């Protein structure tokens, strides 16, 4: 049974009205949002047990004290950078963009086990999984994967997932001021969340994914060792959630090296793009990978692999 998270906004000014309009435009599928300007109506709804999360201004902290036992999570928008240690509520800095506020809100909710949430699941696979991998590596491979995802985002709801040990696109993903985003809550936090057996991964992803020019990006790990800790089961869980609990149409995985988890990903992928080997050493490594595939009886991986010139992205458009 599908159950949304019931978010209540409380404010007596136009700030929350604008906030509500933004949420409506963005269509957060996991949230059912309602705006309250009357505390009496808010209290009545809380007593019915119909509010999971309350978001309001810091000036209402004393009023919210009576709601502490009625609402699982109360979050205050603070005008200062300092959070009082004696505060009973979680606080988020008010003067930042609404998307950044929502990322923090969703992160708090995803980690709160007291909030029950059941994501609406698709009845079948709803997205195409595309993987980019070269046994011989090289910086051009990642540029190819990122460019592919960027091109696809013009027609499809696309997610770019970076599975490199080190991220090399900080200059591409920027904030409103044009500064590089140095937020490595990406795959490290996803892996940690899955290992904790948390059940709101789709919601957690919404708090981690960053967007640049209509392309959603799940950034790489903070520590390269996290990728080695990712198991087959972890990868299966991530793929399942992306396919059944998000509305992405194309998911592009940028794979740097092979682990058991990455082999699962290659098996699950609909198509694999492998840059052509140009030099003897590159060809030797590619042949070694092919031998591994045959030895493991995974010929289907090779059958759905397209060899592409890494510097000619127009070939992608022709094959889509």
C-alpha positions in Angstrom: 0.0 0.0 0.0 1.3 3.4 -1.0 1.7 5.9 1.8 3.1 9.4 1.4 4.9 11.5 4.0 2.5 14.1 5.2 4.4 17.4 5.4 2.8 20.4 7.1 4.0 24.0 6.6 3.2 26.6 9.2 3.6 30.3 8.7 1.7 33.5 8.8 3.7 35.3 6.2 4.1 34.9 2.4 7.3 33.0 2.8 5.7 29.6 3.2 3.2 30.4 0.4 6.1 30.8 -2.0 7.6 27.6 -0.5 4.4 25.7 -1.2 4.3 26.9 -4.7 7.8 25.6 -5.3 6.9 22.2 -3.9 3.9 22.0 -6.2 5.9 22.9 -9.2 8.6 20.4 -8.4 6.2 17.6 -7.7 7.9 15.7 -4.8 6.1 12.4 -5.3 6.9 11.2 -1.8 5.3 14.2 -0.1 1.7 15.2 0.6 2.0 18.9 1.6 -0.5 21.2 3.3 -0.1 24.8 4.4 -1.4 26.0 7.7 -1.8 29.7 8.7 -3.9 28.9 11.8 -2.3 27.2 14.8 -5.6 26.0 16.0 -6.2 24.1 12.7 -2.6 22.8 12.8 -3.1 21.5 16.4 -6.4 19.8 15.4 -4.7 18.0 12.5 -1.8 16.9 14.7 -4.2 15.5 17.3 -5.7 13.3 14.5 -2.2 11.9 13.9 -2.2 13.1 10.3 1.1 15.0 10.2 4.5 13.3 9.9 6.7 16.3 9.5 6.2 19.9 10.5 8.2 22.7 9.0 7.9 26.2 10.4 9.8 29.3 11.3 12.0 29.5 14.4 9.7 32.2 15.9 7.0 29.5 16.4 9.3 27.3 18.6 7.3 27.9 21.8 4.0 27.2 20.1 5.4 24.0 18.7 6.2 22.7 22.2 2.7 21.3 22.6 3.0 19.4 19.3 6.2 17.6 20.3 4.4 14.4 21.3 1.9 14.6 18.4 4.3 15.0 15.4 7.2 12.6 14.8 9.5 15.3 13.3 9.4 19.0 13.8 11.9 21.1 11.8 12.5 24.8 12.3 13.9 27.3 9.8 16.5 29.3 11.7 17.7 32.8 10.8 21.1 32.2 12.5 24.0 29.9 11.8 24.2 28.7 15.4 21.9 26.1 16.8 21.0 26.1 20.4 22.0 22.9 22.1 18.9 23.0 24.4 16.5 23.1 21.4 14.2 20.1 21.2 13.8 20.5 17.4 16.0 20.1 14.4 16.9 23.4 12.8 17.8 24.3 9.2 19.3 27.6 8.1 16.5 29.6 6.5 18.4 31.9 4.1 19.3 29.3 1.5 17.6 28.1 -1.7 14.4 26.1 -1.3 16.0 23.1 -3.1 18.8 23.1 -0.5 16.3 23.4 2.3 14.3 20.5 0.9 17.5 18.4 0.6 18.1 18.8 4.3 14.5 18.1 5.2 14.4 14.9 3.1 17.7 13.8 4.7 16.3 14.2 8.2 13.1 12.3 7.2 15.0 9.5 5.5 17.1 8.9 8.7 14.0 9.0 11.0 12.8 5.4 11.5 9.7 6.7 13.3 8.3 8.1 10.1 6.5 5.3 8.2 6.7 5.7 4.4 5.9 3.3 1.6 7.0 4.4 -1.9 4.8 3.8 -4.8 6.4 1.1 -6.9 6.2 0.6 -10.6 4.8 -2.8 -11.7 7.7 -3.3 -14.1 11.1 -1.8 -15.0 10.5 1.8 -16.0 14.0 3.0 -17.0 16.8 2.0 -19.3 20.1 1.3 -17.7 23.2 2.4 -19.7 26.7 1.7 -18.6 30.0 3.1 -19.8 33.1 1.1 -19.1 36.6 0.6 -20.6 38.9 -2.1 -19.2 41.8 0.2 -20.0 40.4 3.3 -18.2 41.3 6.8 -19.2 39.9 10.2 -18.5 38.0 10.4 -21.8 35.8 7.6 -20.7 34.2 9.6 -17.9 33.8 12.6 -20.2 32.0 10.4 -22.7 29.6 9.1 -20.0 28.9 12.5 -18.6 28.3 13.9 -22.1 26.0 11.0 -23.0 23.9 11.7 -19.9 23.8 15.4 -20.7 22.6 14.7 -24.2 19.9 12.3 -23.0 18.7 14.8 -20.5 17.4 17.0 -23.3 14.7 14.4 -24.1 14.5 12.1 -21.1 14.5 12.4 -17.3 18.1 11.3 -16.8 20.3 10.4 -13.9 24.1 10.3 -14.1 25.7 8.0 -11.5 29.4 8.4 -11.0 31.2 5.2 -9.9 34.7 6.5 -10.1 37.2 6.4 -7.2 37.8 10.1 -7.6 35.4 12.7 -9.1 36.6 14.9 -11.9 33.6 17.0 -12.8 33.5 19.5 -9.8 33.9 22.4 -12.3 30.8 21.2 -14.2 28.3 20.9 -11.3 28.1 24.4 -9.8 25.8 26.3 -7.4 23.9 29.4 -8.2 27.0 31.6 -7.7 28.9 29.5 -10.2 31.1 27.9 -7.5 32.0 24.2 -7.9 29.8 21.9 -5.8 32.0 20.0 -3.4 29.3 17.9 -1.9 30.5 14.3 -1.6 27.4 13.0 0.1 26.9 10.9 -3.1 27.7 7.2 -3.4 29.4 7.0 0.0 26.2 8.0 1.7 24.1 5.7 -0.5 26.3 2.7 0.3 26.2 3.5 4.0 22.5 3.9 4.0 21.9 0.6 2.2 24.3 -1.2 4.6 22.2 0.0 7.4 19.2 -1.7 5.8 17.2 1.5 5.8 13.9 1.3 3.8 13.6 4.9 2.5 16.4 4.8 -0.1 14.4 6.6 -2.8 13.8 9.4 -0.4 17.4 9.5 0.7 18.4 9.8 -3.0 16.3 12.9 -3.4 18.3 14.5 -0.6 21.7 13.6 -2.2 21.3 14.0 -5.9 22.4 17.4 -7.3 21.1 18.9 -10.5 23.0 20.9 -13.1 21.3 22.1 -16.3 18.4 19.6 -16.0 20.8 16.7 -15.5 20.5 14.9 -12.1 23.9 13.7 -10.8 24.7 11.2 -8.1 28.3 12.1 -7.3 31.0 9.7 -6.5 32.3 8.3 -3.1 34.2 10.4 -0.6 36.6 7.5 0.0 37.5 5.2 -2.8 37.4 2.2 -0.4 33.6 2.6 -0.1 33.2 1.2 -3.7 35.1 -2.0 -2.7 32.7 -2.4 0.3 29.7 -2.3 -2.0 28.4 -5.9 -2.4 26.3 -7.6 -5.0 23.3 -7.3 -2.8 23.9 -3.5 -2.3 24.0 -3.0 -6.1 20.9 -5.0 -6.7 19.1 -2.9 -4.0 20.2 0.4 -5.6 19.2 -0.7 -9.1 15.8 -2.0 -7.9 15.0 1.3 -6.2 16.1 3.4 -9.2 13.9 1.3 -11.5 10.8 0.9 -9.4 10.7 3.8 -7.0 11.9 6.8 -9.1 10.7 8.3 -12.4 13.9 8.3 -14.3 13.8 7.2 -17.9 17.5 6.9 -18.5 20.2 6.0 -15.9 23.8 6.3 -17.0 26.4 4.6 -14.9 30.0 5.7 -15.2 32.1 2.7 -14.2 35.8 3.0 -13.5 36.9 -0.5 -12.3 35.4 -3.9 -11.9 34.2 -5.4 -8.6 31.6 -8.0 -7.9 29.0 -5.2 -7.5 30.1 -3.7 -10.9 29.7 -7.1 -12.6 26.1 -7.2 -11.3 25.6 -3.8 -12.8 26.9 -4.9 -16.2 24.6 -7.9 -16.1 21.6 -5.7 -15.4 22.5 -3.0 -17.9 20.4 -2.8 -21.0 23.3 -1.5 -23.1 27.0 -1.1 -22.4 29.2 1.5 -24.2 32.9 0.6 -24.4 35.3 3.1 -26.0 37.4 1.4 -28.7 40.9 0.3 -27.8 43.4 2.2 -29.9 46.8 1.0 -28.7 48.2 -2.5 -28.3 48.2 -2.3 -24.5 44.5 -1.1 -24.5 43.6 -3.9 -26.9 45.3 -6.4 -24.6 43.4 -5.2 -21.6 40.1 -5.3 -23.6 40.8 -8.9 -24.7 41.6 -9.9 -21.1 38.2 -8.5 -20.0 36.5 -10.5 -22.8 38.2 -13.6 -21.6 36.9 -13.0 -18.1 33.4 -12.6 -19.4 33.6 -15.9 -21.3 35.2 -17.7 -18.3 32.3 -16.5 -16.1 29.7 -17.6 -18.7 28.4 -14.0 -19.0 28.4 -13.8 -22.8 25.3 -11.7 -22.6 27.4 -8.8 -21.3 29.5 -8.9 -24.5 26.5 -9.3 -26.7 25.0 -6.0 -25.5 28.2 -4.0 -25.6 28.7 -1.4 -28.3 32.3 -0.3 -29.0 32.3 3.4 -29.7 34.9 6.1 -30.6 35.3 8.0 -27.3 35.7 11.3 -29.0 32.7 11.0 -31.3 29.6 11.4 -29.3 27.3 11.7 -32.3 27.5 7.9 -32.5 25.4 7.8 -29.4 22.6 9.8 -30.9 22.6 7.6 -34.0 22.1 4.5 -31.9 19.4 5.8 -29.5 
